[in-house]
């Protein structure tokens, strides 16, 4: 009976020893895994400075590139400062042919700027007025001129229309502000079959000098352009000589100033 108990106890001891050995083996296996993981983490950690170092190396190269930008940027103002010099020449060209005048300019508004003849304010008239009506006019070639694009003589005859030759003129104070007076003379289509003859003159009032004269305005007359030098003229008189039953027109006329450096002015087509 005793031997049987001893044998049972021996088996239990062996089983306990085996379990202990198995536990030790598991512990050692887990320890090995932990050690390997630690080695892996260490290896990875040691590579981070290298990567970080490469980032730093790359980052340090950025300022070198960045510092070159101001050098390029610095050259921009030098180019930009040249733009106004070119830009200042634009107004002189752009204002050479204004579209339509919106108001009657006074003496203080001129200042050498181009001005439409039909909007020029006169200070003296004789025999009637030179004016533009609120209706369009057509010349003997069928070209249409809107109100404000032409000037004609109004002889102020009222109901007393006669066949006598008359003269009407307006005098304008231009104060030597302009160099050229240009435009064209046409025959009103309503009088294209007339046998009467008209004349248009431009006069330097101070010197009592005829600067321009267009005669022979009658049946068959073709539009005639003019470009008159009015440099230094203080008072300019435009004179129409004709009849109550006769009309010619000064059309698309402007006073302009050609600035130094400009080529000789050419009348637009």
Number of C-alpha atoms within 10 A of each C-alpha: 5 7 8 9 10 11 11 11 12 12 12 12 12 11 12 12 12 12 12 12 12 12 12 12 12 12 12 12 12 12 12 12 12 12 12 12 12 12 12 12 12 11 11 11 11 11 12 11 12 11 11 11 12 12 12 13 11 11 11 11 11 11 11 10 9 10 10 10 11 10 10 9 10 10 10 11 10 10 9 10 10 10 11 10 10 9 9 10 10 11 9 14 11 9 13 17 15 12 8 11 14 7 8 13 14 12 12 6 10 15 13 17 17 21 25 24 23 22 20 20 16 18 10 12 16 13 17 16 20 24 18 21 14 9 9 13 20 16 21 20 15 10 12 13 16 15 15 21 22 26 22 20 26 21 21 13 11 8 6 7 12 11 11 9 12 15 18 22 24 21 21 19 19 21 16 16 20 24 18 21 22 22 21 16 25 23 26 20 19 15 17 18 11 16 12 17 18 21 17 22 16 21 20 19 18 11 10 10 11 14 15 15 14 15 11 12 24 22 16 14 16 14 17 13 18 17 17 14 14 24 15 13 19 17 19 24 21 21 23 28 20 23 21 18 13 21 25 29 25 27 24 21 23 21 24 22 21 19 12 6 6 9 8 8 14 9 14 9 4
